[in-house]
Structure formats: structure tokens, C-alpha cells
């Protein structure tokens, strides 16, 4: 089930960045930030998509920790 979260929650998930930063990221197609959608007139994001974006950024900058652990075994 999808959990819809508002921009303040997205900002908190992304390290307490500003809502302006979230809007900037959302407007930059090269970044691949999840798209927002309207839910009863409120702009929201899918929490799982935001979490997936964060994980991809982590892997991009720190390597895939699962693969590193498998290689170490």
C-alpha cells in the first residue's frame, strides 16, 4: 500500500533539507527525484519512492553495501 507524504515529510526524510530544495530537486529531471502527485488537492509523494531514491543515492556515493558484503564472504 502506498503511503502519501507531504513535502515537509519528504524534506525530513532527505536529511532535513528545506522544502525549497525538494522543489528544486523535483524540477531537475537529471536528478531522477520521485514525481509528486495531487491527492485531494494536496501535493504529495509516495514514501516508498522517496526511500528508494535515498537508497539509490547512498549506493551511488558509497557503493552497494549488499554487494560489498557478499564479496567479502
N, C-alpha and C positions, 0 to 999 in steps of 0.2 A: 504494500500500500504506500502511496506517495504521501509524504508529509510536506505541506507547503509552508515555507517560512518567509517572513518579511525581510526587507533589506537590512534592518538593524541586526537581525539574527545571522544573516549572511556575513555581515561585517564582523560580527563577533567570532564566527567560525573561522574567518580568514585572518585571525590574529588581531582583532580589534582595530582594523583599518577603518577609515571613515566611509560613510555612505557615498560620498563623492568618489572615492576610489573604486567602490563597487560599480558605480555607474560608468566610470571611465573604462574599467576592465570589460564590462558588458558591451560597451560600444566599440571595442577593439577586436575585430574578427580574427586577427592573427593570434591572439592570446587563447582563444578557444574557451572562454569563460561560459558557463551554462547560460542559456537564454531564460529570461523571466517570462511569466505569463500572467494574465489577469484572472483573478478569482473573485467574483462578486465585486468587481470594481477596484480591487486591491492588487498591486503588483507584487508577485511572489516568485520564489524559486523552489525547485524540487530539492529538498535537503540531500537526497542521495546523490544527485548530480553535482551539487556543490562539494560534497565529501569526496566524490570521485575525482573532481578537478584538483582538490587539495592533494590527494594521494598521488596523482599524476605529476604534479609539480614537485612533490617531495622526491619521487623516484627520479625525475629528470635532473634534479640538483644533487641528490645523494646516492643515486643508483638504486636499483631494485633490491631491497633488503631480503626478500624471499629468495631471489636467485643467488645472492651472495651467501646466504646461509646454506643453501643446497650445495653450492660449490665447495664450501668449507667442510662438508661432511664426507 
